[in-house]
Amino acid sequence: MIQTSNNILKLVNDFLDKLPYEREPKSLYDPIRYVLSIGGKRIRPVLMLMAYNLYREEPERILMAACGLETYHNYTLLHDDLMDNADLRRGHETVHKHWNVNTAILSGDSMLVLAYQRMAQVPADKLAQVLDCFTETALEIGEGQEYDMSFETRDDVREEEYIEMIRLKTSVLLACATKIGAILADAPQSDVEYLYKFGEQLGLAFQLQDDLLDVYGDPKVFGKAIGGDITSNKKTYMLINAYNLADEKQRTELNRWIKAETFNREVKVAAVTRLYDEIGIRQLCEQKINYYFDQAAQYLAKVNVSEERKQALRQYMEELLHRNK
């Protein structure tokens, strides 16, 4: 039986809620439990289970590995929040705010170890292949984060550099999820690679959606203040293309806001958003998002299982395409 994404999400959340943390000291493990309890879309474990379910029944068989991937993802968020000095994550205090910086570092390190421990609980004949994929992905994500940080001090970031950065920082983990799900289901090697590319293209679309929602989303739905990327001058697809496509007057104004050391947050967000509107950045970003969703759909079409078995995954893609948070 093919499970819907909602059924699989419930499996993941129930499993995460019941994971025991019996080791001491509790002050090390309580932040880990906290991070994994404050919600999230759980896209990565859901994709892993759905990829597995294309070929095999009872996707709950690989819940531990899927939750290992979710543990890893949340470890990266914990450290991202620390590097960004962010106050909130999913509407809750970040670990370094709720506890302190040292706790965030140490609990984050322990989350990474737990992620590997959970991921390693796969059949012995699949262990090497799974850990190779997971480890390569973890290295790529670190590389993507470094590129992202280095972009902060550059004013010449090209669109193709940005796409490669988000591929490494975000989309390879979705690709890893679908690939490992396929590996654990004994999928043909060609399907394993198609599902990797499917996850990768889906991840690119997903990150570009985040860029778009950060400017045009509803803050009540999106879960955080709109315009964070604008106020921090983050080199997003939006800002890079606005700068490249602006006329002289628009570029001068954009530069003025980027270089301003003191400003009213709401005024800056409104002014830069207006420039985006004038230049047509929203439409450009939406076109790029649709392009990557189309690419993902083409790779899924190549996967050698029946259309009926793919239907739940296609429906999940549609939900992601039309998300507003």
C-alpha positions, 0 to 999 in steps of 0.5 A, a space after each residue: 500500500 502506498 502511504 500518503 505524505 500526511 500518513 508518513 509525516 505522522 509516522 515521522 513525528 510520532 517516532 521522533 516524539 518517542 525517541 528515548 534520551 536516556 544518557 546523562 547529563 540531561 542538560 546536554 540532551 534536553 536541547 536536542 529533544 527541544 529542537 526536534 520537538 518544535 515542529 518543521 516540515 520534515 521534508 527530508 524524512 518524508 521524502 526518504 520514506 516516500 522514495 522507499 515506498 515506491 518499491 516496498 511496503 511498510 516504509 516505517 521499517 526505515 524510520 530510524 534512518 529517516 529520523 537520523 537525516 532529520 536529526 542531522 538537518 536540525 543540527 545544521 539549523 542549530 549551528 546556522 542559528 548560532 552563526 546568524 545570531 538568530 533569536 527565533 526558529 519556527 516561532 520558538 527561541 533558538 537554543 543559544 537564546 533559550 540556553 546559551 552559546 556553549 550549550 548550542 555548540 555542544 548539543 549541536 555536536 552531539 546531534 551530529 553524532 546521534 544522526 550518524 548513530 541513527 543512520 547506521 541502523 540500516 541493514 548491514 549490506 546497505 550500510 557502506 552505501 548509505 553512509 557514503 551518500 550521507 557523509 558526502 552530503 554532509 561535506 557538501 552542506 558544509 561547503 555550501 555554508 562556507 560559500 554562503 558566508 563568503 558571499 556576505 563580503 562580496 558584491 559580485 556574486 553571480 547567479 550561477 554561483 548562488 545556484 551552486 551554493 544552494 544546491 550544496 547547502 540545501 538541495 543535496 540533503 533532499 537528494 540524499 533522502 530520496 537516494 537513501 530511500 531508494 537504496 534501502 528499497 533495493 531500487 535499480 541503480 538507474 532509479 537510485 540516480 534518477 531519484 537523487 536528481 529528482 530530490 536535487 531539483 526539488 531542493 533548488 525549487 524549495 530554496 528559491 521559494 524560501 527566497 521568494 517567501 522571505 520577501 512576499 510571504 505572509 508573516 503570520 503564515 511564514 512563521 518569521 518576520 518578512 524581509 530578513 534577507 533584505 535587512 541583512 543584505 543576503 545575496 539571494 537569487 532576488 538581490 543578485 538579479 535585481 542588481 544585475 537587471 536594475 537601471 542606473 537609477 534603480 541600482 543607485 538606490 539599491 546600493 544606497 540601501 545595501 550600504 546603509 549602516 543605520 536604517 528603519 527596518 520597515 522602510 528598507 524592506 518596503 523600499 527594496 521590495 518596491 525596487 524588486 516589483 519595478 524590476 520584475 524580480 518576483 516573476 523571474 523567481 517564480 519562473 525559476 522555481 517552476 523550471 526546477 519543479 519541472 526538472 524534478 517532475 521529468 526525473 520522477 517520470 523516468 523512474 521505472 515504477 507505475 504511475 499509480 505508485 508515483 501518485 503520492 509523491 507527485 501529490 507531495 510535489 504539488 503541495 510543496 509547489 503551492 506552499 506559503 510557508 
